[in-house]
Amino acid sequence: MKVRVFNSIVDYVYVTEVCTEEFTENEKGKMAGHGEPEVDVGGHFVGTVTRPGNGPITVDFTLPSELRRAASDFPLKKGFDLRDDATSDVKMQVYASTIVARLQAAMTTLLGTSDYFVGEYVYNPS
């Protein structure tokens, strides 16, 4: 799975768009057998971003929990309004990097699953 992040500013709103694409055949097979991995695009977010000339800024915030499937419920767009919070740019970056990490962890977990019931079984009637 490839994850792309597009960031923009629209009318004082910092917007991030997280897209999932180019799933491998192995990933597609695992999703067909076990379902798409889900990630919470809400919850707790904490991180530090360094603004040029300002030094590191740490943000800690919580958004309502919302589960999304890694393939069919993406792309995901989220905006942070500068008029509401002077650290909106930092929140956007922390949000995007956290969602990417959650997607990667969910896919790693899915790929680590085993299919104990799939296979060929031959019985000798003797």
Secondary structure, DSSP 8 states (H G I E B T S, - for coil): -EEEEEEEEETTEEEEEEEEE---HHHHHHHHHH---EEESSEEEEEEEEETTTEEEEEEEEE---EEETTTT--EEEEEETTT-TTHHHHHHHHHHHHHHHHHHHHHHHHT---SS-S-------
